[in-house]
């Protein structure tokens, strides 16, 4: 009985670790859809209801287009304008992956 309980607890621990690890390694696309889509919309065009109300600049805006990847990462990290800071809720790798995904709309 004790061995069965240990095995069950060990398995639960492994499953928890795997689920935590998979969230930690979520793709930039997945994070964008979860955290950014409501304001930045499809393809970064800021054409969502919230994006329009908040007057979010689309990725096609010259001011946005000229931003470097490092500048965008900093805005996501610290927030800017009406955008909240994600430093405490996303890892540096997640922020970078999300910015890379967002910048793919420039192509």
LORO-417271 format. One line per 3 residues: number of its first residue (from 1); for each residue z, y, x of C-alpha. Coordinates in Angstrom, 1 decimal. Each point is the difference from the previous one (the first is absolute). Last residue first. Example, Ala and Ser with C-alpha at 12.3 -4.5 7.8 and 13.67 -1.06 7.14 Angstrom:
BEGIN
2 = 7.1/-1.1/13.7 ~ 0.7/-3.4/-1.4
This chain:
BEGIN
107 = -43.0/40.7/6.4 ~ 2.7/2.4/-1.0 ~ 1.6/-2.6/-2.4
104 = 1.0/-2.0/3.1 ~ 2.4/2.8/0.7 ~ 2.2/-1.2/-2.8
101 = 0.1/-3.5/1.4 ~ 0.9/1.3/3.5 ~ 2.6/2.2/-1.6
98 = 1.5/-3.1/-1.7 ~ 0.0/-2.0/3.2 ~ 1.7/2.8/1.9
95 = 2.7/0.4/-2.6 ~ 0.6/-3.8/-0.1 ~ 0.2/-0.2/3.8
92 = 2.5/2.9/0.1 ~ 2.1/-1.8/-2.6 ~ 0.1/1.2/-3.6
89 = 2.9/1.1/-2.2 ~ 1.9/2.4/2.3 ~ -2.9/1.7/1.6
86 = -1.9/0.3/-3.3 ~ 0.4/3.7/-0.6 ~ -0.9/1.2/-3.5
83 = -3.3/1.8/-0.7 ~ 0.4/3.4/-1.8 ~ -1.1/2.0/3.0
80 = 0.6/-2.3/2.9 ~ 2.0/-3.1/0.7 ~ 1.6/-1.0/3.3
77 = -1.5/-3.4/0.8 ~ -3.1/0.4/-2.3 ~ -0.7/3.4/1.4
74 = 0.6/-1.2/3.6 ~ -2.4/-2.9/-0.5 ~ -2.6/2.4/-1.3
71 = 0.3/2.2/3.1 ~ -0.3/-3.0/2.3 ~ -3.1/-1.2/-1.9
68 = -1.5/3.4/0.6 ~ -0.5/2.4/-2.8 ~ -3.5/1.5/-0.3
65 = -0.8/-1.9/-3.2 ~ 3.1/1.2/-1.8 ~ -0.8/3.7/0.5
62 = -3.7/-0.6/-0.8 ~ 0.9/-1.6/-3.3 ~ -1.8/-3.4/-0.4
59 = 3.3/-1.9/0.3 ~ 1.1/1.7/-3.2 ~ 2.5/2.8/-0.1
56 = 2.9/-0.7/-2.3 ~ 0.3/2.6/-2.7 ~ 3.2/-1.4/-1.4
53 = -1.4/-0.2/-3.5 ~ -3.3/-1.4/1.3 ~ 1.6/-2.6/2.2
50 = 2.4/-1.0/-2.8 ~ -3.0/-0.6/-2.4 ~ -1.9/-1.8/2.7
47 = -3.0/1.6/1.7 ~ 1.6/0.4/3.4 ~ -3.2/-1.2/1.6
44 = 1.7/-2.3/2.4 ~ -2.3/-2.8/-0.8 ~ 1.6/-0.6/-3.4
41 = 3.0/2.3/-0.5 ~ 2.0/2.1/2.4 ~ 2.9/0.7/-2.4
38 = 0.6/-3.4/-1.7 ~ -1.7/-1.9/2.9 ~ 2.4/1.0/2.7
35 = 3.1/-2.4/-0.2 ~ -1.1/-3.3/-1.4 ~ -3.8/0.1/0.4
32 = 0.4/1.7/3.4 ~ 2.5/-2.6/1.1 ~ -2.3/-2.9/-1.0
29 = -3.0/1.7/1.8 ~ 2.1/0.6/3.1 ~ 0.8/-3.7/0.1
26 = 3.5/-1.3/-0.5 ~ 1.7/-1.1/3.2 ~ 3.5/0.8/-1.0
23 = -0.6/-1.3/-3.4 ~ -1.1/-3.4/1.5 ~ 3.0/0.0/2.3
20 = 2.4/0.4/-2.9 ~ -1.6/-2.8/-1.9 ~ 0.0/-2.2/3.0
17 = 3.6/0.7/0.9 ~ 1.2/-0.7/-3.6 ~ -1.9/-3.3/0.0
14 = 1.6/-1.0/3.3 ~ 3.4/0.9/-1.2 ~ -0.5/-2.0/-3.3
11 = -1.1/-3.0/2.1 ~ 3.1/0.2/2.2 ~ 2.2/0.2/-3.1
8 = -1.7/-3.0/-1.5 ~ 0.3/-2.0/3.3 ~ 3.6/1.0/0.2
5 = 0.7/-1.1/-3.5 ~ -1.8/-3.3/0.5 ~ 1.9/-0.7/3.2
2 = 3.3/0.7/-1.8 ~ -0.9/-2.4/-2.8
